[in-house]
């Protein structure tokens, strides 16, 4: 079986360790290598910054990547973040339901769904996320990344990988490293 002959799966990469986005980008590269069409939508990362994964993926036939967020939640007002999340979810829903893509990666959507410092239920409703996932075209694989995946998401997932940190240079005061974190 190849491509559209296979049932699409829901994969969740969560946990407090580094590597969730990296794992999803690796999956994207593999899928593109097999002739699949991939859309990566980043819910927190802002288009105001450049990221290494965007630089390379834009060069590959079969991939698209969009930063749809407003950055870290403490960098902008709740209204700015709410507007970005609402827009990001509408774009994600369209991409998923279109059937045009074989793989849709919703990077850091778990982080977005876990925001508790301001209300998000009306702009990114968990019920709508679940409904969309469950009613996607049969061949579409979906990957959700980010810390704090909701139990409701994990329950419907076909795969949940929890990436935990055992040791990290952040603990020693080292900032994000160019080419490693961004």
N, C-alpha and C positions, 0 to 999 in steps of 0.2 A: 504494500500500500504506500502511496505517496500523496503529499499535498492534500487536495480537497477530498480524497477518498477516506481520510482518517477523521475520526471524531476529534474536534477541538478540545483541549484540556485547559483547566484553570490551575496555574502554578503560582504559588505564593512564596516569596522570599522575604522573611521577616527576622526580627531579632535585633539586639543592640550591637552586634559586631559589624565590622567593615566588610563590604563585598556584595551587598544585595544588588545595587545598580550594576556593579561589575559583572555579576553572574548573569543578569538579564541582558547586558550588552553582548556577552559571550554567546548566549543563546541566540540573540539576533543575528550575529555574524554567522553562526552555524546555519540558521534558517535561510539567510540570504545566499549562502554557499550552496544551498539545495534548491535555489530558484524561487524561494518563497518571498512574498511581499510583506514588509514589516513596517509598522508605524509605532514610533516611540513617543509617548506624550509624558512630559515631565511636569508634575503637579506643583512642585515647590520651587525648582530652579527657575530663575528669571532670565528673560531674553536680554537683559542688560549686561550679562556676563557671558564670556565664552567658556566652553567646556571641551576638553579633549575628545570625548566621545562624539560630540556634535561635529567637530572638525573632520573626523575620519568617516563617520557614517554618511555624511552628505556626499562623499566621494563614491559610495557604493551604489550600484544599480540595485533597486529593490528596497531601499531604506529611506525612511524619512524620520526626522527627529525634530520635536518642537518643545521649547521651554515655554510653559504656559503659566508659571507661577509668578509670585511677586517677591520671592526670596524668603529668607528666614522670617518667621512670624513676628519677631521683635523689630524688624527693620522698617516696617510700614504699618499704616493704620489697619485695624480690623476691616474697615470698609474696603480698602484696596485689596486685601487678601480675599475677602468674601466675593468681590467682583471677579477676581482672577479665578477662583475655584469654581464659581458658577459657569464661567466661560469655558474653562478647561473641561468640566464635566460634560457640557453640551457637545464640545468637539469630540471628546472621547466616545460618547454615546453614538454619534454619527459614524465615526470610524469603525466601531465595533459592529454596529447593525448593518452597515453598508455591504458587508461580505466581500469587500474589495481587498481586504488584507487577510493574510494567513495567520499572522501573529500581531497582536496589539499589546504593547507593553505600557502599563500605567505606572510609571516610575514615581515612587514616593506617595502614591495615593493612600497607602496605609497611614502614613504620617498625617496626611490631610484629614482623613476620617477620624483620627485620634485627637484632633485639635480640641482643646477644652477651655482655652483662654477667651474665646469668643464663639458665638453661635455659628454653626455651619450646616445644621440639619436641613435648613430650607434651601441652601444652595448646592449641597452635596449630600442628598439623602441616601443613607445606607440602603433603604428599601429599594430605591431606584437603581442603585449600583447592582444589587443582587438580582433584581428583575432583569436588568439589561444583560448581565452575565448569563443568566439562565435562559434567556430568549435570543441569544446571538445565533447567527448562522452556524450550522453544525460543524463546519470545518475550521472555525476561528479559534485559535489558541490565544489565551489571555494570560499575561504575567502581571502580577501585582507586587510591587516592592514597597519596602519601608518598614520602619519600626512599628510595634504595637498593632499588628494586624488584628482586626476585630474577630471575635469568636464566630460570628455569623459568616464571615468570609472564610475562615479556616474550615468550618463545617462543610461548605459546598465545594471546597478545593479538591482537586485530584492529587495535588502534591503540595506539601508545606515543608519548606526548608527553613530552619531557624539557625541563623548565623549569630553565634555568641562570641563575645570578646573574652579572651583569656589574658591578653597583654596588648597594650597599645601605646605607641609613642606619644599620644595626646596626654597621657597621664604624666609624662615627663615634661610637659609644656611645649612640645613640638607642634607648630601650626600645621594646617593642611599643606600637603606637599604637591607642588606643581607636577603634573603628569601622573600622579598617584591618586589624589583625591579629586582633582579637577582638570 
